[in-house]
């Protein structure tokens, strides 16, 4: 891995952690709007962002989660699974908007993993947990898609790692 790739991924992880700290009250419960989840859209530009995104999730869950033991397994696992699915699908979808739509759907759907975590940790009913976390994830990812699309016009994410 090149030094530039390491540095960019470290910055992504630090930004994920910093934003998670700011939004902590709305980012770690049954109803959550974890704003840094929009960084997941970086994966549609270049798969090398995988490490920065996952490290950011690990750090946020370790330092900020009210249930780090669960979040380090389920939260990180959900991110890894979703990112890998998006990477796999991206080989067949060349359009950035198409990739972002698929990425949004994948992350929204896989919130069942977080719903199961909430059921184990807090006794939150599974379907309620899935519905509320999926809605929050969908909203954040849907808002993040045009933001990252516009930022990419200026920053060219595919060339930054």
Residue pairs with C-beta under 8 A, 6 or more apart in sequence:
1 48
1 51
4 160
4 161
5 48
5 161
8 49
8 52
8 160
8 161
9 48
9 49
9 51
9 52
9 55
9 161
10 52
10 55
11 52
12 39
12 42
12 49
12 52
12 53
12 55
12 56
13 52
13 53
13 55
13 56
13 59
14 56
15 36
15 39
15 56
16 36
16 39
16 52
16 53
16 55
16 56
16 57
16 59
16 60
17 36
17 56
17 59
17 60
17 63
17 64
19 35
19 36
20 27
20 34
20 36
20 56
20 60
20 64
21 60
21 63
21 64
23 33
23 34
23 35
23 36
24 64
26 32
26 33
26 34
27 33
27 34
27 35
27 60
27 64
28 34
28 64
28 65
28 66
28 67
28 71
30 118
30 122
30 124
30 128
30 129
30 132
30 133
31 132
31 133
31 136
32 132
32 133
32 136
33 136
33 139
33 140
34 136
34 137
34 140
35 140
36 56
36 60
37 107
37 137
37 140
37 141
37 144
38 140
38 141
38 143
38 144
38 145
38 147
38 148
39 49
39 52
39 53
39 56
39 144
40 53
40 79
40 82
40 83
40 86
40 103
40 107
40 141
40 144
41 100
41 103
41 141
41 144
41 145
41 148
42 49
42 52
42 53
42 148
42 157
43 49
43 50
43 53
43 83
43 86
43 87
43 90
43 103
44 86
44 90
44 96
44 99
44 100
44 103
45 96
45 148
45 152
45 157
45 158
46 157
46 158
46 160
46 161
47 87
47 90
48 161
49 157
49 161
50 83
50 87
53 79
53 83
54 76
54 79
54 80
54 83
57 75
57 76
57 79
58 72
58 76
61 68
61 71
61 72
61 75
61 76
62 68
62 71
62 72
65 71
65 72
65 75
67 117
67 121
67 122
70 117
70 120
70 121
71 117
73 117
74 113
74 114
74 116
74 117
75 114
75 117
77 113
78 110
78 111
78 113
78 114
81 110
81 113
82 103
82 106
82 107
82 110
85 106
85 110
86 99
86 102
86 103
86 106
89 99
89 102
89 106
90 99
90 102
93 99
93 102
96 149
96 152
97 145
97 149
100 145
100 148
100 149
101 145
103 141
104 138
104 141
104 142
104 145
107 137
107 141
108 134
108 137
108 138
108 141
109 134
111 130
111 133
111 134
111 137
112 126
112 130
112 134
114 129
114 130
114 133
115 124
115 126
115 127
115 128
115 129
115 130
115 133
115 134
116 126
116 129
118 124
118 129
118 133
119 125
119 126
119 129
148 157
151 157
152 158
